[in-house]
Amino acid sequence: MEIVLIRHGQPEWMLNDEYTRNPGLTELGSVQSKKSADQFTKGSIDQLWVSPLNRAAQTLVPFEENGVAKEIKTFEWLKEMEDKDEVALYGKSSDEIMSFFEKRNSQTFAEWSVSSHGVYMQDFAKNIIANLEEELKSLGIICTDDSFDKKFEIMDGSIENLLIISHAGTMSVLLSYFLNMPLQAWTWKKFLPRHTGHTRLKSTAISDGHFFRLKEFNNVSFLENPEEQTY
C-alpha cells in the first residue's frame, strides 16, 4: 500500500497587512496545486482525504478536475493545529506576526515541549491518531504492534493508494505515527514540507505484518522554477 501526503498550496495569510484566519490560496498556491495534481493520472488514487480548511480545499480543486481519486472524503480532524496564542494573532500586522514566530521558533525542544504550543500539540496529535486509526480500520488496515516498528495487518481487498491533503502540523503527526517516531516540533525544527510537495510512504510485507517506510520526502521537482518552491 502507498500513502501520499501533500501539504496545501501557498496560503494568502496577510490581507490588508492583517493576519487572516482560514485563508485561501495565493495565485502561486493555485499554480503549485495544479502542477502537483498533474503528476497523478486519472483514477490512480483509491481514496483522497482532505482537510476542510480553505487552503486545503482549494488545493484539492485541480485533483478533482483531473479525476485523480476514485473517492474523496473531507475530515475535520485533518485541520491544522491552532492553539490559543495563534488565535490571538489574527488581525495583527506582519511585524507582530514575525516577532511572535521568531521568538517561538528559537526555543529549544525542551522549552517547546513544556510551552503552551507543545502541550497543545500532544492533544492535537491524540485526536488525529484516534480518528486516523478508526478510518484505517474501516479500510482493513489495523496496527497490531508498535513495540519497535509499527506493524500493520493489511487485509485482502483493502485500498492500494491513499492521498491526504492537509497541513504541516497534521503531516508531522501522520509521519510520526506511520514511522513510529516520537512526536517533535517538526513544523519548524525537523521536516518542514514544502507547499504541495509529495511525501510517500510505502508498506513492505515482513514476516507476519506490514511496515511503512519513507519512500520520498518533499518532492517538488514538478515545480521547475525555484521561486515556486515555497514553505
PyMOL CGO cylinders between C-alpha atoms (Angstrom):
from pymol import cmd
from pymol.cgo import CYLINDER

trace = [
    CYLINDER, 0.00, 0.00, 0.00, 1.19, 3.55, -0.71, 0.3, 1, 1, 1, 1, 1, 1,
    CYLINDER, 1.19, 3.55, -0.71, 0.21, 6.71, 1.18, 0.3, 1, 1, 1, 1, 1, 1,
    CYLINDER, 0.21, 6.71, 1.18, 0.94, 10.14, -0.34, 0.3, 1, 1, 1, 1, 1, 1,
    CYLINDER, 0.94, 10.14, -0.34, 0.96, 13.15, 1.98, 0.3, 1, 1, 1, 1, 1, 1,
    CYLINDER, 0.96, 13.15, 1.98, 0.61, 16.59, 0.38, 0.3, 1, 1, 1, 1, 1, 1,
    CYLINDER, 0.61, 16.59, 0.38, 0.69, 19.94, 2.09, 0.3, 1, 1, 1, 1, 1, 1,
    CYLINDER, 0.69, 19.94, 2.09, -1.67, 22.60, 0.74, 0.3, 1, 1, 1, 1, 1, 1,
    CYLINDER, -1.67, 22.60, 0.74, -0.50, 25.31, -1.68, 0.3, 1, 1, 1, 1, 1, 1,
    CYLINDER, -0.50, 25.31, -1.68, 0.84, 28.68, -0.58, 0.3, 1, 1, 1, 1, 1, 1,
    CYLINDER, 0.84, 28.68, -0.58, -1.83, 30.45, 1.54, 0.3, 1, 1, 1, 1, 1, 1,
    CYLINDER, -1.83, 30.45, 1.54, -2.62, 34.16, 1.46, 0.3, 1, 1, 1, 1, 1, 1,
    CYLINDER, -2.62, 34.16, 1.46, -2.08, 34.73, 5.17, 0.3, 1, 1, 1, 1, 1, 1,
    CYLINDER, -2.08, 34.73, 5.17, -1.85, 38.52, 5.01, 0.3, 1, 1, 1, 1, 1, 1,
    CYLINDER, -1.85, 38.52, 5.01, -4.78, 40.58, 3.72, 0.3, 1, 1, 1, 1, 1, 1,
    CYLINDER, -4.78, 40.58, 3.72, -4.53, 44.37, 4.01, 0.3, 1, 1, 1, 1, 1, 1,
    CYLINDER, -4.53, 44.37, 4.01, -1.47, 43.80, 6.21, 0.3, 1, 1, 1, 1, 1, 1,
    CYLINDER, -1.47, 43.80, 6.21, -3.52, 41.78, 8.69, 0.3, 1, 1, 1, 1, 1, 1,
    CYLINDER, -3.52, 41.78, 8.69, -3.08, 38.11, 9.58, 0.3, 1, 1, 1, 1, 1, 1,
    CYLINDER, -3.08, 38.11, 9.58, -6.22, 36.29, 8.47, 0.3, 1, 1, 1, 1, 1, 1,
    CYLINDER, -6.22, 36.29, 8.47, -7.91, 33.17, 9.75, 0.3, 1, 1, 1, 1, 1, 1,
    CYLINDER, -7.91, 33.17, 9.75, -8.62, 30.30, 7.36, 0.3, 1, 1, 1, 1, 1, 1,
    CYLINDER, -8.62, 30.30, 7.36, -7.06, 31.88, 4.25, 0.3, 1, 1, 1, 1, 1, 1,
    CYLINDER, -7.06, 31.88, 4.25, -7.42, 30.66, 0.69, 0.3, 1, 1, 1, 1, 1, 1,
    CYLINDER, -7.42, 30.66, 0.69, -4.54, 30.25, -1.76, 0.3, 1, 1, 1, 1, 1, 1,
    CYLINDER, -4.54, 30.25, -1.76, -2.41, 32.88, -3.38, 0.3, 1, 1, 1, 1, 1, 1,
    CYLINDER, -2.41, 32.88, -3.38, -2.13, 32.90, -7.17, 0.3, 1, 1, 1, 1, 1, 1,
    CYLINDER, -2.13, 32.90, -7.17, 1.13, 30.97, -6.77, 0.3, 1, 1, 1, 1, 1, 1,
    CYLINDER, 1.13, 30.97, -6.77, -0.61, 28.50, -4.46, 0.3, 1, 1, 1, 1, 1, 1,
    CYLINDER, -0.61, 28.50, -4.46, -3.11, 27.71, -7.22, 0.3, 1, 1, 1, 1, 1, 1,
    CYLINDER, -3.11, 27.71, -7.22, -0.26, 27.18, -9.71, 0.3, 1, 1, 1, 1, 1, 1,
    CYLINDER, -0.26, 27.18, -9.71, 1.51, 24.85, -7.26, 0.3, 1, 1, 1, 1, 1, 1,
    CYLINDER, 1.51, 24.85, -7.26, -1.70, 22.85, -6.74, 0.3, 1, 1, 1, 1, 1, 1,
    CYLINDER, -1.70, 22.85, -6.74, -2.32, 22.43, -10.47, 0.3, 1, 1, 1, 1, 1, 1,
    CYLINDER, -2.32, 22.43, -10.47, 1.24, 21.23, -11.11, 0.3, 1, 1, 1, 1, 1, 1,
    CYLINDER, 1.24, 21.23, -11.11, 1.04, 18.88, -8.12, 0.3, 1, 1, 1, 1, 1, 1,
    CYLINDER, 1.04, 18.88, -8.12, -2.24, 17.37, -9.32, 0.3, 1, 1, 1, 1, 1, 1,
    CYLINDER, -2.24, 17.37, -9.32, -0.87, 16.93, -12.85, 0.3, 1, 1, 1, 1, 1, 1,
    CYLINDER, -0.87, 16.93, -12.85, 1.63, 14.37, -11.53, 0.3, 1, 1, 1, 1, 1, 1,
    CYLINDER, 1.63, 14.37, -11.53, -1.19, 11.88, -10.99, 0.3, 1, 1, 1, 1, 1, 1,
    CYLINDER, -1.19, 11.88, -10.99, -3.15, 10.04, -13.66, 0.3, 1, 1, 1, 1, 1, 1,
    CYLINDER, -3.15, 10.04, -13.66, -6.93, 9.84, -13.68, 0.3, 1, 1, 1, 1, 1, 1,
    CYLINDER, -6.93, 9.84, -13.68, -8.27, 7.30, -11.18, 0.3, 1, 1, 1, 1, 1, 1,
    CYLINDER, -8.27, 7.30, -11.18, -4.78, 6.46, -9.85, 0.3, 1, 1, 1, 1, 1, 1,
    CYLINDER, -4.78, 6.46, -9.85, -5.76, 7.10, -6.21, 0.3, 1, 1, 1, 1, 1, 1,
    CYLINDER, -5.76, 7.10, -6.21, -8.34, 4.90, -4.47, 0.3, 1, 1, 1, 1, 1, 1,
    CYLINDER, -8.34, 4.90, -4.47, -9.19, 7.42, -1.74, 0.3, 1, 1, 1, 1, 1, 1,
    CYLINDER, -9.19, 7.42, -1.74, -8.27, 11.06, -1.19, 0.3, 1, 1, 1, 1, 1, 1,
    CYLINDER, -8.27, 11.06, -1.19, -8.69, 12.59, 2.24, 0.3, 1, 1, 1, 1, 1, 1,
    CYLINDER, -8.69, 12.59, 2.24, -8.65, 16.36, 2.71, 0.3, 1, 1, 1, 1, 1, 1,
    CYLINDER, -8.65, 16.36, 2.71, -8.86, 18.96, 5.45, 0.3, 1, 1, 1, 1, 1, 1,
    CYLINDER, -8.86, 18.96, 5.45, -11.89, 21.29, 5.20, 0.3, 1, 1, 1, 1, 1, 1,
    CYLINDER, -11.89, 21.29, 5.20, -9.82, 24.48, 5.69, 0.3, 1, 1, 1, 1, 1, 1,
    CYLINDER, -9.82, 24.48, 5.69, -9.88, 26.79, 2.66, 0.3, 1, 1, 1, 1, 1, 1,
    CYLINDER, -9.88, 26.79, 2.66, -6.21, 26.38, 1.74, 0.3, 1, 1, 1, 1, 1, 1,
    CYLINDER, -6.21, 26.38, 1.74, -6.58, 22.59, 1.61, 0.3, 1, 1, 1, 1, 1, 1,
    CYLINDER, -6.58, 22.59, 1.61, -9.99, 22.64, -0.08, 0.3, 1, 1, 1, 1, 1, 1,
    CYLINDER, -9.99, 22.64, -0.08, -8.67, 24.94, -2.81, 0.3, 1, 1, 1, 1, 1, 1,
    CYLINDER, -8.67, 24.94, -2.81, -5.59, 22.74, -3.26, 0.3, 1, 1, 1, 1, 1, 1,
    CYLINDER, -5.59, 22.74, -3.26, -7.99, 19.85, -3.87, 0.3, 1, 1, 1, 1, 1, 1,
    CYLINDER, -7.99, 19.85, -3.87, -9.71, 21.57, -6.82, 0.3, 1, 1, 1, 1, 1, 1,
    CYLINDER, -9.71, 21.57, -6.82, -7.30, 20.51, -9.62, 0.3, 1, 1, 1, 1, 1, 1,
    CYLINDER, -7.30, 20.51, -9.62, -7.19, 16.97, -8.19, 0.3, 1, 1, 1, 1, 1, 1,
    CYLINDER, -7.19, 16.97, -8.19, -10.98, 16.88, -8.54, 0.3, 1, 1, 1, 1, 1, 1,
    CYLINDER, -10.98, 16.88, -8.54, -10.88, 18.40, -12.02, 0.3, 1, 1, 1, 1, 1, 1,
    CYLINDER, -10.88, 18.40, -12.02, -8.31, 15.79, -13.13, 0.3, 1, 1, 1, 1, 1, 1,
    CYLINDER, -8.31, 15.79, -13.13, -10.34, 12.94, -11.63, 0.3, 1, 1, 1, 1, 1, 1,
    CYLINDER, -10.34, 12.94, -11.63, -7.29, 11.75, -9.70, 0.3, 1, 1, 1, 1, 1, 1,
    CYLINDER, -7.29, 11.75, -9.70, -9.22, 9.97, -6.93, 0.3, 1, 1, 1, 1, 1, 1,
    CYLINDER, -9.22, 9.97, -6.93, -11.98, 7.40, -7.13, 0.3, 1, 1, 1, 1, 1, 1,
    CYLINDER, -11.98, 7.40, -7.13, -13.38, 8.65, -3.81, 0.3, 1, 1, 1, 1, 1, 1,
    CYLINDER, -13.38, 8.65, -3.81, -12.87, 11.89, -1.83, 0.3, 1, 1, 1, 1, 1, 1,
    CYLINDER, -12.87, 11.89, -1.83, -13.52, 12.34, 1.88, 0.3, 1, 1, 1, 1, 1, 1,
    CYLINDER, -13.52, 12.34, 1.88, -13.28, 15.54, 3.94, 0.3, 1, 1, 1, 1, 1, 1,
    CYLINDER, -13.28, 15.54, 3.94, -12.34, 15.14, 7.61, 0.3, 1, 1, 1, 1, 1, 1,
    CYLINDER, -12.34, 15.14, 7.61, -12.47, 17.80, 10.33, 0.3, 1, 1, 1, 1, 1, 1,
    CYLINDER, -12.47, 17.80, 10.33, -9.67, 16.06, 12.23, 0.3, 1, 1, 1, 1, 1, 1,
    CYLINDER, -9.67, 16.06, 12.23, -7.21, 16.81, 9.42, 0.3, 1, 1, 1, 1, 1, 1,
    CYLINDER, -7.21, 16.81, 9.42, -7.36, 20.54, 10.25, 0.3, 1, 1, 1, 1, 1, 1,
    CYLINDER, -7.36, 20.54, 10.25, -4.16, 22.33, 11.18, 0.3, 1, 1, 1, 1, 1, 1,
    CYLINDER, -4.16, 22.33, 11.18, -3.26, 22.99, 14.82, 0.3, 1, 1, 1, 1, 1, 1,
    CYLINDER, -3.26, 22.99, 14.82, -4.42, 26.31, 16.23, 0.3, 1, 1, 1, 1, 1, 1,
    CYLINDER, -4.42, 26.31, 16.23, -3.56, 27.00, 19.85, 0.3, 1, 1, 1, 1, 1, 1,
    CYLINDER, -3.56, 27.00, 19.85, -4.79, 29.99, 21.84, 0.3, 1, 1, 1, 1, 1, 1,
    CYLINDER, -4.79, 29.99, 21.84, -1.62, 32.02, 21.16, 0.3, 1, 1, 1, 1, 1, 1,
    CYLINDER, -1.62, 32.02, 21.16, -2.05, 31.57, 17.41, 0.3, 1, 1, 1, 1, 1, 1,
    CYLINDER, -2.05, 31.57, 17.41, -5.73, 32.51, 17.55, 0.3, 1, 1, 1, 1, 1, 1,
    CYLINDER, -5.73, 32.51, 17.55, -4.72, 35.76, 19.29, 0.3, 1, 1, 1, 1, 1, 1,
    CYLINDER, -4.72, 35.76, 19.29, -2.57, 36.68, 16.27, 0.3, 1, 1, 1, 1, 1, 1,
    CYLINDER, -2.57, 36.68, 16.27, -5.46, 37.08, 13.82, 0.3, 1, 1, 1, 1, 1, 1,
    CYLINDER, -5.46, 37.08, 13.82, -5.90, 40.68, 12.78, 0.3, 1, 1, 1, 1, 1, 1,
    CYLINDER, -5.90, 40.68, 12.78, -2.36, 41.66, 13.79, 0.3, 1, 1, 1, 1, 1, 1,
    CYLINDER, -2.36, 41.66, 13.79, 0.27, 43.15, 11.50, 0.3, 1, 1, 1, 1, 1, 1,
    CYLINDER, 0.27, 43.15, 11.50, 3.05, 41.30, 9.66, 0.3, 1, 1, 1, 1, 1, 1,
    CYLINDER, 3.05, 41.30, 9.66, 5.69, 42.75, 12.03, 0.3, 1, 1, 1, 1, 1, 1,
    CYLINDER, 5.69, 42.75, 12.03, 3.83, 41.43, 15.06, 0.3, 1, 1, 1, 1, 1, 1,
    CYLINDER, 3.83, 41.43, 15.06, 3.44, 38.01, 13.42, 0.3, 1, 1, 1, 1, 1, 1,
    CYLINDER, 3.44, 38.01, 13.42, 7.13, 37.79, 12.53, 0.3, 1, 1, 1, 1, 1, 1,
    CYLINDER, 7.13, 37.79, 12.53, 8.14, 38.75, 16.06, 0.3, 1, 1, 1, 1, 1, 1,
    CYLINDER, 8.14, 38.75, 16.06, 5.89, 36.06, 17.56, 0.3, 1, 1, 1, 1, 1, 1,
    CYLINDER, 5.89, 36.06, 17.56, 7.13, 33.22, 15.35, 0.3, 1, 1, 1, 1, 1, 1,
    CYLINDER, 7.13, 33.22, 15.35, 10.79, 34.24, 15.59, 0.3, 1, 1, 1, 1, 1, 1,
    CYLINDER, 10.79, 34.24, 15.59, 10.54, 34.02, 19.36, 0.3, 1, 1, 1, 1, 1, 1,
    CYLINDER, 10.54, 34.02, 19.36, 8.68, 30.70, 19.38, 0.3, 1, 1, 1, 1, 1, 1,
    CYLINDER, 8.68, 30.70, 19.38, 10.84, 29.11, 16.70, 0.3, 1, 1, 1, 1, 1, 1,
    CYLINDER, 10.84, 29.11, 16.70, 14.03, 29.93, 18.60, 0.3, 1, 1, 1, 1, 1, 1,
    CYLINDER, 14.03, 29.93, 18.60, 13.01, 27.72, 21.52, 0.3, 1, 1, 1, 1, 1, 1,
    CYLINDER, 13.01, 27.72, 21.52, 14.91, 24.54, 22.27, 0.3, 1, 1, 1, 1, 1, 1,
    CYLINDER, 14.91, 24.54, 22.27, 12.92, 21.31, 22.01, 0.3, 1, 1, 1, 1, 1, 1,
    CYLINDER, 12.92, 21.31, 22.01, 12.88, 21.06, 25.81, 0.3, 1, 1, 1, 1, 1, 1,
    CYLINDER, 12.88, 21.06, 25.81, 11.43, 24.58, 26.06, 0.3, 1, 1, 1, 1, 1, 1,
    CYLINDER, 11.43, 24.58, 26.06, 8.91, 23.91, 23.31, 0.3, 1, 1, 1, 1, 1, 1,
    CYLINDER, 8.91, 23.91, 23.31, 7.73, 20.65, 24.96, 0.3, 1, 1, 1, 1, 1, 1,
    CYLINDER, 7.73, 20.65, 24.96, 6.52, 22.44, 28.09, 0.3, 1, 1, 1, 1, 1, 1,
    CYLINDER, 6.52, 22.44, 28.09, 5.24, 25.56, 26.32, 0.3, 1, 1, 1, 1, 1, 1,
    CYLINDER, 5.24, 25.56, 26.32, 1.54, 26.10, 25.63, 0.3, 1, 1, 1, 1, 1, 1,
    CYLINDER, 1.54, 26.10, 25.63, 2.13, 25.12, 21.98, 0.3, 1, 1, 1, 1, 1, 1,
    CYLINDER, 2.13, 25.12, 21.98, 4.00, 21.93, 22.86, 0.3, 1, 1, 1, 1, 1, 1,
    CYLINDER, 4.00, 21.93, 22.86, 1.35, 20.86, 25.38, 0.3, 1, 1, 1, 1, 1, 1,
    CYLINDER, 1.35, 20.86, 25.38, -1.42, 21.72, 22.90, 0.3, 1, 1, 1, 1, 1, 1,
    CYLINDER, -1.42, 21.72, 22.90, 0.23, 19.62, 20.20, 0.3, 1, 1, 1, 1, 1, 1,
    CYLINDER, 0.23, 19.62, 20.20, 0.04, 16.49, 22.35, 0.3, 1, 1, 1, 1, 1, 1,
    CYLINDER, 0.04, 16.49, 22.35, -3.77, 16.64, 22.49, 0.3, 1, 1, 1, 1, 1, 1,
    CYLINDER, -3.77, 16.64, 22.49, -3.85, 17.72, 18.82, 0.3, 1, 1, 1, 1, 1, 1,
    CYLINDER, -3.85, 17.72, 18.82, -1.90, 14.57, 17.92, 0.3, 1, 1, 1, 1, 1, 1,
    CYLINDER, -1.90, 14.57, 17.92, -4.03, 12.27, 20.06, 0.3, 1, 1, 1, 1, 1, 1,
    CYLINDER, -4.03, 12.27, 20.06, -7.18, 13.45, 18.28, 0.3, 1, 1, 1, 1, 1, 1,
    CYLINDER, -7.18, 13.45, 18.28, -5.66, 12.89, 14.83, 0.3, 1, 1, 1, 1, 1, 1,
    CYLINDER, -5.66, 12.89, 14.83, -4.35, 9.42, 15.71, 0.3, 1, 1, 1, 1, 1, 1,
    CYLINDER, -4.35, 9.42, 15.71, -7.64, 8.26, 17.25, 0.3, 1, 1, 1, 1, 1, 1,
    CYLINDER, -7.64, 8.26, 17.25, -9.59, 9.28, 14.14, 0.3, 1, 1, 1, 1, 1, 1,
    CYLINDER, -9.59, 9.28, 14.14, -6.89, 8.02, 11.78, 0.3, 1, 1, 1, 1, 1, 1,
    CYLINDER, -6.89, 8.02, 11.78, -6.92, 4.55, 13.33, 0.3, 1, 1, 1, 1, 1, 1,
    CYLINDER, -6.92, 4.55, 13.33, -10.71, 4.41, 13.13, 0.3, 1, 1, 1, 1, 1, 1,
    CYLINDER, -10.71, 4.41, 13.13, -10.68, 5.27, 9.42, 0.3, 1, 1, 1, 1, 1, 1,
    CYLINDER, -10.68, 5.27, 9.42, -7.83, 2.88, 8.66, 0.3, 1, 1, 1, 1, 1, 1,
    CYLINDER, -7.83, 2.88, 8.66, -9.65, 0.09, 10.50, 0.3, 1, 1, 1, 1, 1, 1,
    CYLINDER, -9.65, 0.09, 10.50, -12.71, 0.66, 8.29, 0.3, 1, 1, 1, 1, 1, 1,
    CYLINDER, -12.71, 0.66, 8.29, -10.41, 0.05, 5.30, 0.3, 1, 1, 1, 1, 1, 1,
    CYLINDER, -10.41, 0.05, 5.30, -8.98, -3.16, 6.76, 0.3, 1, 1, 1, 1, 1, 1,
    CYLINDER, -8.98, -3.16, 6.76, -5.69, -1.61, 7.92, 0.3, 1, 1, 1, 1, 1, 1,
    CYLINDER, -5.69, -1.61, 7.92, -5.04, -2.31, 11.59, 0.3, 1, 1, 1, 1, 1, 1,
    CYLINDER, -5.04, -2.31, 11.59, -1.99, -1.61, 13.77, 0.3, 1, 1, 1, 1, 1, 1,
    CYLINDER, -1.99, -1.61, 13.77, -1.22, -4.81, 15.66, 0.3, 1, 1, 1, 1, 1, 1,
    CYLINDER, -1.22, -4.81, 15.66, 2.07, -3.91, 17.37, 0.3, 1, 1, 1, 1, 1, 1,
    CYLINDER, 2.07, -3.91, 17.37, 4.12, -0.76, 17.98, 0.3, 1, 1, 1, 1, 1, 1,
    CYLINDER, 4.12, -0.76, 17.98, 6.74, -2.02, 20.42, 0.3, 1, 1, 1, 1, 1, 1,
    CYLINDER, 6.74, -2.02, 20.42, 9.52, -1.37, 17.90, 0.3, 1, 1, 1, 1, 1, 1,
    CYLINDER, 9.52, -1.37, 17.90, 8.35, -0.54, 14.41, 0.3, 1, 1, 1, 1, 1, 1,
    CYLINDER, 8.35, -0.54, 14.41, 4.64, -0.06, 13.92, 0.3, 1, 1, 1, 1, 1, 1,
    CYLINDER, 4.64, -0.06, 13.92, 3.29, -3.29, 12.44, 0.3, 1, 1, 1, 1, 1, 1,
    CYLINDER, 3.29, -3.29, 12.44, 0.05, -3.37, 10.48, 0.3, 1, 1, 1, 1, 1, 1,
    CYLINDER, 0.05, -3.37, 10.48, -2.30, -6.05, 9.27, 0.3, 1, 1, 1, 1, 1, 1,
    CYLINDER, -2.30, -6.05, 9.27, -3.48, -5.06, 5.79, 0.3, 1, 1, 1, 1, 1, 1,
    CYLINDER, -3.48, -5.06, 5.79, -6.43, -7.23, 4.88, 0.3, 1, 1, 1, 1, 1, 1,
    CYLINDER, -6.43, -7.23, 4.88, -7.13, -8.54, 1.41, 0.3, 1, 1, 1, 1, 1, 1,
    CYLINDER, -7.13, -8.54, 1.41, -9.29, -6.14, -0.56, 0.3, 1, 1, 1, 1, 1, 1,
    CYLINDER, -9.29, -6.14, -0.56, -8.01, -3.03, 1.20, 0.3, 1, 1, 1, 1, 1, 1,
    CYLINDER, -8.01, -3.03, 1.20, -7.22, 0.05, -0.87, 0.3, 1, 1, 1, 1, 1, 1,
    CYLINDER, -7.22, 0.05, -0.87, -3.81, 0.27, -2.54, 0.3, 1, 1, 1, 1, 1, 1,
    CYLINDER, -3.81, 0.27, -2.54, -3.41, 4.06, -2.70, 0.3, 1, 1, 1, 1, 1, 1,
    CYLINDER, -3.41, 4.06, -2.70, -4.36, 6.80, -0.25, 0.3, 1, 1, 1, 1, 1, 1,
    CYLINDER, -4.36, 6.80, -0.25, -3.64, 10.51, -0.75, 0.3, 1, 1, 1, 1, 1, 1,
    CYLINDER, -3.64, 10.51, -0.75, -4.02, 13.01, 2.11, 0.3, 1, 1, 1, 1, 1, 1,
    CYLINDER, -4.02, 13.01, 2.11, -4.06, 16.79, 1.55, 0.3, 1, 1, 1, 1, 1, 1,
    CYLINDER, -4.06, 16.79, 1.55, -3.56, 18.57, 4.86, 0.3, 1, 1, 1, 1, 1, 1,
    CYLINDER, -3.56, 18.57, 4.86, -1.13, 20.83, 6.72, 0.3, 1, 1, 1, 1, 1, 1,
    CYLINDER, -1.13, 20.83, 6.72, 2.42, 20.93, 8.07, 0.3, 1, 1, 1, 1, 1, 1,
    CYLINDER, 2.42, 20.93, 8.07, 1.40, 20.22, 11.67, 0.3, 1, 1, 1, 1, 1, 1,
    CYLINDER, 1.40, 20.22, 11.67, -1.04, 17.50, 10.67, 0.3, 1, 1, 1, 1, 1, 1,
    CYLINDER, -1.04, 17.50, 10.67, 1.60, 15.89, 8.45, 0.3, 1, 1, 1, 1, 1, 1,
    CYLINDER, 1.60, 15.89, 8.45, 4.10, 15.85, 11.31, 0.3, 1, 1, 1, 1, 1, 1,
    CYLINDER, 4.10, 15.85, 11.31, 1.64, 13.76, 13.33, 0.3, 1, 1, 1, 1, 1, 1,
    CYLINDER, 1.64, 13.76, 13.33, 0.92, 11.42, 10.41, 0.3, 1, 1, 1, 1, 1, 1,
    CYLINDER, 0.92, 11.42, 10.41, 4.63, 10.87, 9.73, 0.3, 1, 1, 1, 1, 1, 1,
    CYLINDER, 4.63, 10.87, 9.73, 5.33, 10.27, 13.42, 0.3, 1, 1, 1, 1, 1, 1,
    CYLINDER, 5.33, 10.27, 13.42, 2.51, 7.73, 13.53, 0.3, 1, 1, 1, 1, 1, 1,
    CYLINDER, 2.51, 7.73, 13.53, 3.35, 5.65, 10.47, 0.3, 1, 1, 1, 1, 1, 1,
    CYLINDER, 3.35, 5.65, 10.47, 7.11, 5.70, 11.09, 0.3, 1, 1, 1, 1, 1, 1,
    CYLINDER, 7.11, 5.70, 11.09, 6.65, 5.10, 14.84, 0.3, 1, 1, 1, 1, 1, 1,
    CYLINDER, 6.65, 5.10, 14.84, 8.81, 8.06, 15.82, 0.3, 1, 1, 1, 1, 1, 1,
    CYLINDER, 8.81, 8.06, 15.82, 8.42, 10.40, 18.80, 0.3, 1, 1, 1, 1, 1, 1,
    CYLINDER, 8.42, 10.40, 18.80, 6.33, 13.44, 18.00, 0.3, 1, 1, 1, 1, 1, 1,
    CYLINDER, 6.33, 13.44, 18.00, 8.55, 16.51, 17.80, 0.3, 1, 1, 1, 1, 1, 1,
    CYLINDER, 8.55, 16.51, 17.80, 8.25, 20.11, 16.71, 0.3, 1, 1, 1, 1, 1, 1,
    CYLINDER, 8.25, 20.11, 16.71, 8.66, 19.07, 13.09, 0.3, 1, 1, 1, 1, 1, 1,
    CYLINDER, 8.66, 19.07, 13.09, 6.70, 22.01, 11.79, 0.3, 1, 1, 1, 1, 1, 1,
    CYLINDER, 6.70, 22.01, 11.79, 9.77, 24.22, 12.06, 0.3, 1, 1, 1, 1, 1, 1,
    CYLINDER, 9.77, 24.22, 12.06, 12.58, 22.08, 13.53, 0.3, 1, 1, 1, 1, 1, 1,
    CYLINDER, 12.58, 22.08, 13.53, 12.82, 18.87, 11.55, 0.3, 1, 1, 1, 1, 1, 1,
    CYLINDER, 12.82, 18.87, 11.55, 10.96, 18.01, 8.36, 0.3, 1, 1, 1, 1, 1, 1,
    CYLINDER, 10.96, 18.01, 8.36, 9.03, 21.03, 7.16, 0.3, 1, 1, 1, 1, 1, 1,
    CYLINDER, 9.03, 21.03, 7.16, 7.10, 20.10, 3.99, 0.3, 1, 1, 1, 1, 1, 1,
    CYLINDER, 7.10, 20.10, 3.99, 7.09, 22.46, 1.03, 0.3, 1, 1, 1, 1, 1, 1,
    CYLINDER, 7.09, 22.46, 1.03, 3.78, 23.64, -0.37, 0.3, 1, 1, 1, 1, 1, 1,
    CYLINDER, 3.78, 23.64, -0.37, 2.16, 20.86, -2.49, 0.3, 1, 1, 1, 1, 1, 1,
    CYLINDER, 2.16, 20.86, -2.49, 5.29, 18.66, -2.23, 0.3, 1, 1, 1, 1, 1, 1,
    CYLINDER, 5.29, 18.66, -2.23, 4.82, 14.89, -2.36, 0.3, 1, 1, 1, 1, 1, 1,
    CYLINDER, 4.82, 14.89, -2.36, 5.81, 12.70, 0.59, 0.3, 1, 1, 1, 1, 1, 1,
    CYLINDER, 5.81, 12.70, 0.59, 5.30, 8.98, 0.02, 0.3, 1, 1, 1, 1, 1, 1,
    CYLINDER, 5.30, 8.98, 0.02, 5.08, 6.12, 2.49, 0.3, 1, 1, 1, 1, 1, 1,
    CYLINDER, 5.08, 6.12, 2.49, 5.05, 2.57, 1.15, 0.3, 1, 1, 1, 1, 1, 1,
    CYLINDER, 5.05, 2.57, 1.15, 4.24, -0.60, 3.06, 0.3, 1, 1, 1, 1, 1, 1,
    CYLINDER, 4.24, -0.60, 3.06, 6.55, -3.61, 2.98, 0.3, 1, 1, 1, 1, 1, 1,
    CYLINDER, 6.55, -3.61, 2.98, 5.48, -7.13, 3.96, 0.3, 1, 1, 1, 1, 1, 1,
    CYLINDER, 5.48, -7.13, 3.96, 7.92, -8.54, 6.52, 0.3, 1, 1, 1, 1, 1, 1,
    CYLINDER, 7.92, -8.54, 6.52, 7.29, -11.76, 8.43, 0.3, 1, 1, 1, 1, 1, 1,
    CYLINDER, 7.29, -11.76, 8.43, 3.68, -11.63, 9.68, 0.3, 1, 1, 1, 1, 1, 1,
    CYLINDER, 3.68, -11.63, 9.68, 2.96, -7.95, 9.11, 0.3, 1, 1, 1, 1, 1, 1,
    CYLINDER, 2.96, -7.95, 9.11, 3.38, -4.81, 7.04, 0.3, 1, 1, 1, 1, 1, 1,
    CYLINDER, 3.38, -4.81, 7.04, 5.60, -1.86, 7.89, 0.3, 1, 1, 1, 1, 1, 1,
    CYLINDER, 5.60, -1.86, 7.89, 5.55, 1.62, 6.36, 0.3, 1, 1, 1, 1, 1, 1,
    CYLINDER, 5.55, 1.62, 6.36, 8.80, 3.12, 5.10, 0.3, 1, 1, 1, 1, 1, 1,
    CYLINDER, 8.80, 3.12, 5.10, 9.53, 6.65, 3.91, 0.3, 1, 1, 1, 1, 1, 1,
    CYLINDER, 9.53, 6.65, 3.91, 9.95, 6.33, 0.15, 0.3, 1, 1, 1, 1, 1, 1,
    CYLINDER, 9.95, 6.33, 0.15, 10.04, 10.01, -0.84, 0.3, 1, 1, 1, 1, 1, 1,
    CYLINDER, 10.04, 10.01, -0.84, 10.01, 13.29, 1.08, 0.3, 1, 1, 1, 1, 1, 1,
    CYLINDER, 10.01, 13.29, 1.08, 9.17, 16.81, -0.08, 0.3, 1, 1, 1, 1, 1, 1,
    CYLINDER, 9.17, 16.81, -0.08, 9.38, 16.10, -3.81, 0.3, 1, 1, 1, 1, 1, 1,
    CYLINDER, 9.38, 16.10, -3.81, 8.69, 19.35, -5.65, 0.3, 1, 1, 1, 1, 1, 1,
    CYLINDER, 8.69, 19.35, -5.65, 10.62, 18.51, -8.82, 0.3, 1, 1, 1, 1, 1, 1,
    CYLINDER, 10.62, 18.51, -8.82, 7.46, 19.33, -10.80, 0.3, 1, 1, 1, 1, 1, 1,
    CYLINDER, 7.46, 19.33, -10.80, 7.88, 22.98, -9.73, 0.3, 1, 1, 1, 1, 1, 1,
    CYLINDER, 7.88, 22.98, -9.73, 10.63, 23.85, -12.20, 0.3, 1, 1, 1, 1, 1, 1,
    CYLINDER, 10.63, 23.85, -12.20, 11.00, 27.47, -11.10, 0.3, 1, 1, 1, 1, 1, 1,
    CYLINDER, 11.00, 27.47, -11.10, 12.80, 27.70, -7.72, 0.3, 1, 1, 1, 1, 1, 1,
    CYLINDER, 12.80, 27.70, -7.72, 10.59, 30.68, -6.83, 0.3, 1, 1, 1, 1, 1, 1,
    CYLINDER, 10.59, 30.68, -6.83, 7.61, 28.31, -6.88, 0.3, 1, 1, 1, 1, 1, 1,
    CYLINDER, 7.61, 28.31, -6.88, 9.19, 26.05, -4.24, 0.3, 1, 1, 1, 1, 1, 1,
    CYLINDER, 9.19, 26.05, -4.24, 7.91, 27.75, -1.13, 0.3, 1, 1, 1, 1, 1, 1,
    CYLINDER, 7.91, 27.75, -1.13, 7.39, 26.86, 2.50, 0.3, 1, 1, 1, 1, 1, 1,
]
cmd.load_cgo(trace, "trace")
